[in-house]
Amino acid sequence: MFEYPGVGVFQVWDYVVFAALFVISSGIGIFFAVKERKKVSSREFLVGGKQMTCGPVALSLTASFMSAVTVLGTPSDVYRFGASFIIFGIAYTIMVIMTAELFVPVFYRSGITSTYEVIQCPFLFLTVLTILYTGVVVYAPALALNQVTGFNLWGSIAATGVVCTFYCTLGGLKAVVWTDAFQMVVMLMGFLTVLIQGTIKSGGTAAVWQKAQEGSRLEIFDFDLDPLRRHTFWTITVGGTFTWLGIYGVNQSTIQRCISCKSEKQAKLALYFNLLGLLVILVCAVFSGLIMYSFYRDCDPWTAGFVSAPDQLMPYFVMDILGHLPGLPGLFVACAFSGTLSTVAASINALATVTYEDFVKYCFNNLTDRCGTWISKGLCVVFGVACTTMAVAAAYMGGVVQLMPYFVMDILGHLPGLPGLFVACAFSGTLRCVHAPVPQHPSHEKAALSIHGMCGGPMLGLFSLGILLPCTNWMGAVGGLAVGITLSFWAGIGAFVYPAPPGKTMPLPLNTSGCVPLNTSDILTTLAPSLALERPALADSWYSMSYLYYSAVGWVATMTAGLLISLVTGPQRGKDVKPLLIRPVCNLFCFWSEKYKELCWCGVPHDEETVDLSKNSDTLAMKEGQPRDQVNGLSKDPREISSSPSPEDKSYINAGFTKDTYF
């Protein structure tokens, strides 16, 4: 037992700074509601009229996916496991290049609004996954900040839900994008404040670096090929790439922002500029973790019992070094909640878009623009309430990681047979372990990436089948998705029941020699007996696999099973596939021979006229006898702004917007 040193508390100016974040975010929503009041098209509301430029979209993309889980979880991870997290920069780079060159051209040129129009996938899977993840994003930082700063848990959850729903409903995608851009600036200001003050308090940059080296926090490159190790160069580079491709590459929030750009070139630029933002946030988070370790090298707050979970380390550190400076703790809390607000807003907007495009318009064909806009706004309210409710449910369930077992049946419910497979997976060999203790200190960063990996990998595989392999038929797609989900969930849930041994997670040592001990002569501590959990054979192999490989497992299983099933049941005929929906690998490797290119196209028409899709989409449509408002089989409302080829930049542009601007 150690004497609690005490840290600063929230003051009036901290609440003022924090409240300003919500006021300005709401103000942006009101501004766009007034500015765009005469534009009643649902396309204007959901994708900004497809006239956005790359600058704000890039900031929005970065803010949306660098949530408060990143702000609080990454420094904590670096503090405990070292700076190997910086290798995620390689995964981010590969992910952005593949998204920009592989997926965005297909989605942008096809003229769709919902990504799931391309594969005609039921939107229930996306809806449940997104609401689940959003609950994690809202609840996790609110709990950590509540337990360290005393900031009201229910107040922060309610404020997040109300404000996000408010400006999403009023201003649509334009309000979301510009609010995200503002919140990105707030995130950077919060990180810079912590970095500067933390470095000063730790004795300078040289002292921070020296202490990090002495504590083995700078041993970054571990080239061990063992897939059971939590973080190595290969698990982060390979597994991280697949995980973030599932998050970014085929995510509705990402694609929706990209297709809102005025041209395909602007959409790609937005992704590449967004990469810079991702790297900046990553570097800030990693250095925050190193500074925090340097500051607490001799008295670790977690081991000493000053905080009850690792994700509370960063808020505790902030209150310790900034608590005496009015307003600055509030700035950091605003930084953390900026990530939350942007992620929640992106989720609400994406859910409303997918539901409107894949369900409402499918059921009601003759909706007017005004009616469609009001329905879209109503959907924003519905999903705002759903995401807020999910965060409240997370609190009552007692932990973030337990969310997955509670909702896995809902996620798999629309896929016949898979709920039974899940039950078999969960109970096979575990009936003796019903009372197994749940991990007391789950990492919110790991929980979020695990959820995305388990669900995102199979979905990435499904899109890859449809876009890369034209021979895939519907039976292959469904069968591949079922196999991918089964394997990735089997690994993820098994790891939850049987956590990997410490030898594989490799936490680095922490020290409490500098803490002031309490007089414990009169304190009697009774330890509750713990159940010995018998570990099956798979517990130290399959279930101990690095959580970053869940997505890769799901992708490989989906691709392999989908292709085999398609070949066995009869591949899709190439002449029945629309060229704009295909992006075979040969398009990315121009040096391939004609024989291999022919093989990759799987019989899809790809003569000189159809290969150059950026110039001849209208020619293709007329050649096939389709009207101009139904290019490549995807019906497009002629009243809405559509994509057309631009000979100047060899890229698709949106009609009526030709000036080349970036902000």
FIDO-767617 format. One line per 3 residues: number of its first residue (from 1); for each residue x, y, z of C-alpha. Coordinates in Angstrom, 1 decimal. Example, Ala and Ser with C-alpha at 12.3 -4.5 7.8 and 13.67 -1.06 7.14 Angstrom:
BEGIN
1	12.3/-4.5/7.8; 13.7/-1.1/7.1
This chain:
BEGIN
1	0.0/0.0/0.0; 1.3/3.5/-0.9; 0.3/7.0/0.1
4	-1.8/8.6/-2.6; 0.0/11.8/-3.7; -3.0/13.6/-4.9
7	-3.5/15.4/-8.2; -5.2/18.5/-9.4; -9.0/18.7/-9.8
10	-11.2/20.3/-12.5; -11.7/24.0/-11.9; -14.2/26.5/-13.4
13	-12.0/27.4/-16.3; -11.6/23.7/-17.2; -15.3/23.3/-17.5
16	-15.5/26.5/-19.6; -12.9/25.2/-22.0; -14.6/21.8/-22.2
19	-18.0/23.4/-22.8; -16.6/25.6/-25.6; -15.9/22.4/-27.6
22	-19.6/21.4/-27.5; -20.9/25.0/-28.1; -18.6/25.5/-31.2
25	-19.5/22.1/-32.5; -23.2/22.8/-32.2; -22.7/26.2/-33.7
28	-21.1/24.7/-36.8; -24.2/22.5/-37.2; -26.5/25.5/-36.9
31	-24.4/27.5/-39.4; -24.8/24.8/-42.1; -28.4/24.3/-41.3
34	-29.0/28.0/-42.1; -26.6/28.2/-45.0; -27.9/25.1/-46.8
37	-31.6/25.6/-45.9; -32.6/26.0/-49.6; -31.0/22.7/-50.6
40	-33.5/20.0/-49.9; -31.9/17.0/-51.7; -31.1/14.0/-49.6
43	-27.8/13.7/-51.6; -26.9/17.2/-50.4; -27.6/16.2/-46.8
46	-25.8/12.8/-46.9; -22.8/13.5/-49.1; -22.5/17.3/-49.2
49	-23.7/17.5/-52.8; -20.5/15.8/-53.8; -18.7/19.1/-53.9
52	-16.3/18.9/-50.9; -12.6/19.5/-51.3; -9.7/17.4/-50.0
55	-8.5/19.6/-47.1; -11.5/19.4/-44.7; -12.2/15.9/-45.8
58	-8.7/14.8/-44.9; -9.0/16.4/-41.4; -12.4/14.8/-41.0
61	-11.0/11.4/-41.8; -8.2/11.7/-39.3; -10.4/13.0/-36.5
64	-13.1/10.3/-37.1; -10.8/7.3/-36.8; -8.4/8.7/-34.1
67	-10.9/8.4/-31.3; -10.6/9.0/-27.6; -9.7/5.4/-27.4
70	-6.5/6.3/-29.3; -5.9/9.5/-27.2; -6.1/7.5/-23.9
73	-5.2/4.0/-25.0; -2.1/4.4/-27.1; 0.0/6.3/-24.5
76	-1.0/3.7/-22.0; 0.1/0.9/-24.3; 3.4/2.6/-24.9
79	3.9/3.1/-21.2; 3.4/-0.6/-20.5; 4.8/-2.3/-23.6
82	7.2/0.1/-25.3; 7.2/2.3/-28.4; 6.7/-0.6/-30.9
85	3.3/1.0/-31.5; 5.1/3.5/-33.8; 5.3/0.7/-36.4
88	1.6/1.3/-37.0; 2.9/4.1/-39.2; 3.9/1.5/-41.8
91	0.5/-0.2/-41.6; -1.2/3.2/-42.0; 0.8/4.0/-45.1
94	0.1/0.6/-46.8; -3.6/0.9/-45.8; -4.0/4.4/-47.3
97	-2.3/3.5/-50.6; -4.5/0.4/-51.0; -7.6/2.3/-50.1
100	-6.9/5.2/-52.5; -5.8/3.0/-55.4; -8.0/-0.1/-55.0
103	-11.3/0.7/-53.4; -12.0/4.5/-53.9; -11.9/4.3/-57.7
106	-14.6/1.6/-57.7; -16.9/3.4/-55.2; -16.4/6.8/-56.7
109	-16.9/5.8/-60.4; -19.9/3.6/-59.7; -21.9/6.6/-58.4
112	-23.2/4.9/-55.2; -23.7/6.5/-51.8; -23.7/3.3/-49.7
115	-20.7/1.0/-49.9; -23.0/-2.0/-49.5; -24.8/-1.2/-52.7
118	-21.8/-2.7/-54.5; -22.2/-6.2/-53.0; -25.9/-5.9/-52.0
121	-25.0/-6.9/-48.5; -27.6/-6.6/-45.7; -26.9/-3.5/-43.7
124	-27.8/-5.2/-40.4; -24.3/-6.4/-39.9; -22.8/-2.9/-40.4
127	-25.5/-1.3/-38.2; -24.9/-3.6/-35.2; -21.1/-3.5/-35.5
130	-21.0/0.3/-35.8; -23.4/0.9/-32.8; -21.3/-1.6/-30.7
133	-18.0/0.1/-31.6; -19.5/3.6/-31.0; -20.6/2.5/-27.5
136	-17.0/1.5/-26.7; -15.8/4.9/-28.1; -18.2/6.9/-25.9
139	-18.1/4.9/-22.7; -14.4/4.0/-22.4; -13.0/7.6/-22.2
142	-16.0/8.8/-20.2; -15.3/6.2/-17.6; -11.5/6.8/-17.5
145	-12.0/10.6/-17.2; -14.7/10.2/-14.6; -12.6/8.0/-12.3
148	-9.5/10.3/-12.5; -10.9/13.8/-12.9; -14.3/13.4/-11.2
151	-15.9/14.5/-14.5; -19.5/13.3/-14.4; -19.9/10.0/-16.3
154	-23.5/10.3/-17.2; -23.2/14.0/-18.1; -20.4/13.4/-20.5
157	-22.2/10.4/-22.2; -25.4/12.4/-22.5; -23.6/15.6/-23.8
160	-21.7/13.6/-26.4; -24.9/11.9/-27.7; -27.0/15.0/-27.7
163	-24.4/17.3/-29.3; -23.4/14.8/-32.0; -27.0/14.1/-32.9
166	-27.8/17.8/-32.9; -25.2/18.9/-35.5; -25.5/15.7/-37.6
169	-29.3/16.2/-37.9; -29.1/19.9/-38.6; -26.1/20.2/-40.9
172	-25.7/16.8/-42.5; -22.3/15.7/-43.9; -20.9/19.2/-44.4
175	-21.5/20.0/-40.7; -19.9/16.7/-39.7; -16.8/17.3/-41.9
178	-16.2/20.9/-40.8; -16.8/20.0/-37.1; -14.3/17.1/-37.4
181	-11.8/19.6/-38.9; -12.2/21.9/-35.9; -12.0/18.9/-33.5
184	-8.8/17.7/-35.1; -7.2/21.1/-34.3; -8.4/20.7/-30.7
187	-6.9/17.2/-30.5; -3.5/18.5/-31.7; -3.6/21.4/-29.2
190	-4.3/19.0/-26.4; -1.5/16.7/-27.3; 1.0/19.6/-27.8
193	0.1/20.9/-24.3; 0.8/17.6/-22.7; 4.0/17.0/-24.7
196	5.4/20.4/-23.9; 4.5/20.5/-20.2; 5.3/16.8/-19.7
199	8.8/17.2/-21.3; 9.5/20.1/-19.0; 8.4/18.3/-15.9
202	10.4/15.2/-16.9; 13.7/17.1/-17.2; 13.8/17.7/-20.9
205	13.9/15.7/-24.1; 17.3/14.1/-23.4; 16.2/12.9/-20.0
208	13.0/11.4/-21.4; 14.9/9.6/-24.1; 17.5/8.3/-21.6
211	14.9/7.0/-19.1; 12.9/5.4/-21.9; 16.1/3.6/-23.2
214	16.9/2.4/-19.7; 13.4/1.1/-19.3; 13.6/-0.8/-22.6
217	10.8/1.3/-24.0; 12.7/2.0/-27.2; 13.2/-1.6/-28.3
220	10.9/-1.1/-31.2; 11.9/-3.6/-34.0; 11.2/-7.2/-32.9
223	11.3/-9.4/-36.0; 10.1/-12.5/-34.2; 7.8/-14.4/-36.6
226	5.8/-16.0/-33.8; 2.1/-15.0/-34.5; 1.3/-15.5/-30.8
229	3.4/-12.5/-29.7; 1.2/-9.5/-29.0; 3.3/-6.8/-30.8
232	6.2/-7.6/-33.2; 7.2/-5.9/-36.4; 5.2/-8.5/-38.4
235	2.1/-8.6/-36.3; 1.8/-4.8/-36.5; 2.8/-4.4/-40.1
238	0.8/-7.4/-41.5; -2.0/-7.7/-39.0; -2.3/-3.9/-38.5
241	-2.6/-3.4/-42.2; -5.5/-5.8/-42.5; -7.1/-4.5/-39.4
244	-7.0/-0.9/-40.6; -8.0/-1.8/-44.1; -11.1/-3.3/-42.6
247	-11.6/0.0/-40.7; -10.7/2.4/-43.6; -10.8/0.6/-46.9
250	-14.4/-0.5/-47.1; -15.8/1.5/-44.2; -19.0/3.5/-45.0
253	-17.7/6.6/-43.1; -14.5/6.7/-45.1; -16.0/6.0/-48.5
256	-18.9/8.5/-47.8; -16.4/11.2/-47.2; -14.3/10.3/-50.3
259	-17.3/10.2/-52.7; -18.4/13.6/-51.3; -15.3/15.1/-52.9
262	-15.8/17.0/-56.2; -13.4/14.6/-58.1; -11.7/11.3/-57.8
265	-8.4/13.1/-57.7; -9.6/15.2/-54.7; -10.8/12.0/-53.0
268	-7.4/10.4/-53.3; -5.6/13.6/-52.2; -7.9/13.6/-49.1
271	-6.7/10.1/-48.2; -3.0/10.9/-48.7; -3.3/14.2/-46.7
274	-5.2/12.2/-44.1; -2.2/9.9/-43.8; -0.1/12.8/-42.6
277	-2.7/13.5/-39.9; -2.7/9.8/-38.8; 1.1/9.9/-38.5
280	1.1/13.1/-36.6; -1.4/11.8/-34.1; 0.4/8.5/-33.8
283	3.7/10.2/-33.1; 2.1/12.5/-30.5; 0.5/9.5/-28.7
286	3.7/7.5/-28.7; 5.8/10.3/-27.3; 3.1/11.0/-24.7
289	3.5/7.4/-23.5; 7.3/7.8/-23.4; 7.1/11.0/-21.4
292	4.6/9.5/-19.0; 6.9/6.6/-18.4; 9.8/8.9/-17.8
295	7.8/10.9/-15.3; 6.5/7.8/-13.4; 9.6/5.7/-13.8
298	10.1/5.3/-10.0; 6.5/5.3/-8.9; 4.0/3.7/-11.3
301	0.5/4.9/-10.5; -1.1/1.7/-11.8; 1.0/-0.8/-9.7
304	0.7/1.5/-6.7; -3.1/1.5/-6.9; -3.5/5.2/-7.7
307	-5.5/4.3/-10.8; -7.7/1.2/-11.2; -7.1/0.6/-15.0
310	-4.3/1.3/-17.5; -6.5/3.6/-19.6; -6.7/6.0/-16.6
313	-3.0/6.6/-16.7; -3.1/9.4/-19.3; -5.9/11.4/-17.5
316	-4.1/10.9/-14.2; -0.8/12.1/-15.8; -2.6/15.2/-17.2
319	-4.1/16.1/-13.9; -0.8/15.6/-12.2; 1.2/17.9/-14.5
322	-1.5/20.4/-15.6; -3.8/20.4/-12.6; -2.4/23.7/-11.2
325	-2.9/25.5/-14.6; -6.5/26.6/-15.0; -8.0/25.6/-18.3
328	-5.3/23.2/-19.5; -6.8/20.1/-18.0; -10.1/21.1/-19.7
331	-8.2/21.4/-23.0; -6.9/17.9/-22.7; -10.4/16.5/-21.9
334	-11.7/18.5/-24.9; -8.9/16.8/-26.9; -10.1/13.3/-25.8
337	-13.7/14.1/-26.4; -12.9/15.6/-29.8; -12.0/12.2/-30.9
340	-15.2/10.8/-29.4; -17.4/13.4/-31.0; -15.9/13.0/-34.4
343	-16.1/9.2/-34.3; -19.7/9.2/-33.0; -20.8/11.8/-35.6
346	-19.2/9.7/-38.4; -21.0/6.6/-37.1; -24.4/8.4/-37.0
349	-24.0/9.9/-40.4; -22.8/6.6/-41.9; -25.7/4.6/-40.4
352	-28.3/7.1/-41.6; -26.8/7.0/-45.1; -26.7/3.2/-45.3
355	-30.2/2.8/-43.9; -31.7/5.4/-46.3; -29.9/4.1/-49.4
358	-30.3/0.3/-48.7; -33.6/0.2/-46.9; -35.8/3.3/-47.2
361	-35.2/4.0/-50.9; -35.6/0.3/-51.6; -39.0/0.2/-49.9
364	-40.3/3.6/-51.1; -39.3/4.4/-54.7; -41.1/7.7/-55.2
367	-39.9/9.8/-52.3; -39.5/13.5/-53.0; -36.3/15.3/-52.2
370	-37.8/17.1/-49.3; -39.3/13.9/-47.8; -36.0/12.1/-48.3
373	-34.1/14.8/-46.4; -36.5/14.7/-43.5; -36.3/11.0/-43.3
376	-32.5/11.2/-43.3; -32.6/13.7/-40.5; -35.0/11.4/-38.6
379	-32.6/8.5/-39.0; -29.8/10.6/-37.6; -31.9/11.2/-34.4
382	-32.7/7.4/-34.2; -29.1/6.3/-34.5; -27.9/9.1/-32.2
385	-30.2/7.7/-29.5; -29.1/4.1/-30.3; -25.4/4.9/-30.0
388	-25.9/6.9/-26.7; -28.0/4.0/-25.3; -25.2/1.6/-26.3
391	-22.8/3.6/-24.2; -25.1/3.5/-21.2; -25.6/-0.2/-21.7
394	-21.8/-0.6/-21.6; -21.7/1.0/-18.2; -24.3/-1.4/-16.8
397	-22.7/-4.4/-18.3; -19.6/-3.8/-16.2; -16.9/-3.6/-18.8
400	-16.1/-2.7/-22.4; -14.7/-6.1/-23.5; -17.9/-7.9/-22.3
403	-19.8/-6.1/-25.0; -18.7/-8.6/-27.6; -20.2/-11.7/-26.0
406	-23.4/-9.8/-25.3; -23.9/-8.7/-28.9; -22.3/-11.4/-31.0
409	-25.6/-13.2/-31.5; -27.2/-10.1/-32.9; -24.3/-9.5/-35.2
412	-24.6/-13.1/-36.6; -28.3/-13.4/-36.4; -29.0/-12.7/-40.1
415	-26.6/-15.5/-41.3; -28.3/-18.9/-41.0; -26.3/-21.4/-39.0
418	-23.7/-19.0/-37.6; -25.4/-18.4/-34.3; -25.3/-22.2/-33.7
421	-21.6/-22.2/-34.6; -21.0/-19.4/-32.1; -22.8/-21.2/-29.3
424	-20.7/-24.3/-30.1; -17.6/-22.3/-30.1; -18.4/-20.5/-26.8
427	-19.4/-23.7/-24.9; -17.2/-26.4/-26.4; -14.7/-27.3/-23.7
430	-15.7/-24.3/-21.5; -18.7/-25.7/-19.5; -16.4/-26.2/-16.6
433	-15.3/-22.6/-16.8; -18.6/-20.7/-16.5; -17.3/-18.9/-13.4
436	-13.9/-18.0/-15.0; -12.8/-14.6/-13.9; -13.1/-11.8/-16.5
439	-9.9/-9.8/-17.0; -10.0/-6.9/-14.6; -8.0/-4.4/-16.7
442	-8.9/-4.8/-20.4; -7.2/-2.4/-22.8; -9.8/-0.2/-24.6
445	-7.4/0.2/-27.5; -7.1/-3.6/-27.8; -10.9/-4.1/-27.4
448	-11.7/-1.6/-30.1; -9.1/-3.1/-32.6; -10.2/-6.6/-31.7
451	-13.9/-5.8/-32.5; -12.9/-4.2/-35.8; -10.6/-7.1/-36.6
454	-13.1/-9.8/-35.9; -15.8/-8.1/-38.0; -13.8/-6.0/-40.4
457	-11.6/-8.8/-41.8; -14.5/-10.9/-43.2; -16.2/-7.8/-44.6
460	-12.9/-6.8/-46.2; -12.7/-10.2/-47.7; -16.2/-10.0/-49.0
463	-15.5/-6.7/-50.8; -12.2/-8.0/-52.0; -14.0/-11.0/-53.6
466	-16.4/-8.8/-55.4; -13.9/-6.2/-56.6; -10.8/-8.3/-57.3
469	-12.3/-11.6/-58.4; -15.1/-11.1/-60.9; -15.6/-14.9/-61.0
472	-17.1/-14.9/-57.5; -20.8/-15.8/-57.4; -23.3/-15.1/-54.6
475	-22.9/-18.6/-53.1; -19.1/-18.0/-52.8; -19.6/-14.6/-51.3
478	-22.1/-15.8/-48.6; -20.1/-19.0/-47.9; -16.8/-17.2/-47.7
481	-18.3/-14.6/-45.4; -19.7/-17.3/-43.1; -16.3/-19.1/-42.9
484	-14.4/-15.9/-42.3; -16.7/-14.7/-39.5; -16.7/-18.1/-37.9
487	-12.9/-18.3/-37.7; -12.2/-14.8/-36.6; -14.9/-14.9/-33.9
490	-13.7/-18.3/-32.8; -10.2/-16.8/-32.3; -11.5/-13.6/-30.6
493	-13.9/-15.2/-28.3; -11.5/-17.9/-27.4; -8.9/-15.3/-26.5
496	-11.5/-13.6/-24.3; -12.2/-16.8/-22.3; -8.6/-17.9/-22.2
499	-6.3/-14.8/-22.2; -2.8/-15.3/-23.6; -0.1/-16.1/-21.0
502	2.1/-13.2/-19.9; 5.0/-14.6/-21.8; 3.3/-13.8/-25.1
505	2.0/-10.3/-24.1; 5.4/-9.3/-22.9; 4.6/-6.4/-20.5
508	7.7/-4.5/-19.5; 8.6/-4.1/-15.8; 7.2/-1.1/-13.8
511	8.7/0.3/-10.6; 7.2/1.6/-7.3; 10.4/2.1/-5.4
514	9.9/5.8/-5.4; 6.4/5.7/-3.9; 5.8/6.6/-0.3
517	4.5/3.5/1.6; 1.6/3.7/4.1; 1.8/2.3/7.6
520	0.2/-1.1/7.0; 0.7/-2.6/10.4; -3.0/-2.5/11.3
523	-4.2/-3.4/7.8; -5.4/-6.9/7.2; -6.0/-8.0/3.7
526	-7.9/-11.1/2.8; -7.5/-12.5/-0.7; -10.5/-14.1/-2.3
529	-9.7/-17.6/-3.7; -9.5/-17.7/-7.4; -10.7/-20.6/-9.6
532	-8.0/-22.5/-11.4; -9.0/-22.5/-15.1; -8.1/-25.6/-17.0
535	-6.7/-24.5/-20.3; -7.5/-26.6/-23.4; -4.9/-27.4/-26.1
538	-6.0/-24.5/-28.2; -5.6/-22.0/-25.4; -1.8/-21.6/-25.9
541	-1.9/-21.6/-29.7; -5.1/-20.5/-31.6; -6.6/-18.5/-28.7
544	-3.2/-16.9/-27.9; -2.8/-15.5/-31.4; -2.1/-11.7/-31.5
547	-5.4/-9.8/-31.7; -4.0/-7.9/-34.7; -4.3/-11.1/-36.8
550	-8.0/-11.5/-36.3; -8.7/-9.4/-39.4; -6.1/-11.2/-41.5
553	-7.6/-14.6/-40.5; -11.1/-13.4/-41.5; -9.8/-12.0/-44.8
556	-7.9/-15.1/-45.8; -10.7/-17.4/-44.8; -13.3/-15.4/-46.7
559	-11.2/-15.1/-49.8; -10.2/-18.8/-49.9; -13.6/-20.2/-49.1
562	-15.4/-17.8/-51.3; -13.2/-18.5/-54.4; -13.3/-22.3/-53.9
565	-17.1/-22.3/-53.4; -17.5/-20.1/-56.5; -15.3/-22.5/-58.6
568	-17.2/-25.6/-57.4; -20.7/-24.2/-57.9; -19.9/-22.5/-61.2
571	-18.1/-19.1/-61.4; -20.0/-15.9/-62.3; -20.1/-15.2/-66.0
574	-17.8/-12.3/-66.9; -20.4/-10.8/-69.4; -22.8/-10.4/-66.5
577	-20.4/-8.2/-64.5; -20.3/-4.4/-64.9; -16.7/-3.2/-65.5
580	-17.0/-0.2/-63.2; -17.5/-2.5/-60.3; -14.3/-4.4/-60.9
583	-10.7/-3.5/-60.0; -8.7/-6.6/-60.7; -5.1/-6.8/-59.5
586	-3.8/-6.4/-63.0; -5.0/-2.7/-63.0; -2.4/-2.0/-60.2
589	0.4/-3.9/-61.9; 0.7/-2.5/-65.4; 3.8/-4.6/-66.2
592	1.9/-7.8/-66.1; 1.7/-9.8/-69.4; -1.6/-9.8/-71.4
595	-2.1/-13.4/-70.5; -2.2/-12.7/-66.8; -4.4/-9.6/-67.3
598	-6.9/-11.7/-69.3; -7.0/-14.2/-66.5; -7.6/-11.6/-63.8
601	-10.6/-10.0/-65.8; -12.4/-13.4/-65.7; -14.2/-12.7/-69.0
604	-15.4/-9.2/-68.0; -15.3/-6.9/-71.1; -12.1/-5.0/-70.9
607	-11.1/-3.8/-74.4; -9.3/-0.5/-74.7; -12.6/1.4/-74.4
610	-13.7/-0.2/-71.2; -10.3/-0.4/-69.5; -10.0/3.4/-69.5
613	-13.0/3.9/-67.2; -12.1/7.4/-66.4; -12.8/8.5/-70.0
616	-15.4/6.3/-71.4; -18.1/5.6/-68.8; -20.8/7.3/-70.8
619	-19.7/5.5/-73.9; -19.9/2.2/-72.1; -23.4/3.0/-70.8
622	-24.7/3.9/-74.3; -22.9/0.9/-75.9; -24.8/-1.4/-73.6
625	-28.1/0.3/-74.4; -28.5/1.9/-71.0; -29.8/5.4/-70.4
628	-27.3/8.0/-69.1; -28.9/8.0/-65.7; -28.2/4.3/-65.2
631	-24.5/3.9/-65.9; -23.3/0.3/-65.3; -26.6/-0.9/-63.9
634	-26.6/1.5/-60.9; -29.6/3.7/-61.0; -28.8/7.4/-60.4
637	-31.3/10.1/-59.9; -30.9/12.7/-62.7; -31.8/15.4/-60.3
640	-28.7/14.6/-58.3; -25.2/15.7/-59.1; -23.4/12.8/-60.8
643	-19.8/11.9/-61.6; -18.4/12.5/-65.1; -14.9/12.0/-66.5
646	-12.4/14.9/-66.4; -9.9/14.9/-69.3; -7.7/17.5/-67.5
649	-6.8/15.3/-64.5; -7.9/12.0/-65.9; -10.2/11.7/-63.0
652	-13.9/11.7/-62.3; -15.4/15.0/-61.3; -18.9/16.1/-60.2
655	-20.7/18.1/-62.8; -20.9/21.8/-62.2; -17.8/22.1/-60.1
658	-14.6/22.6/-62.0; -12.4/25.0/-60.0; -9.5/23.1/-58.5
661	-9.3/24.0/-54.8; -8.2/22.2/-51.7; -10.0/23.9/-48.8
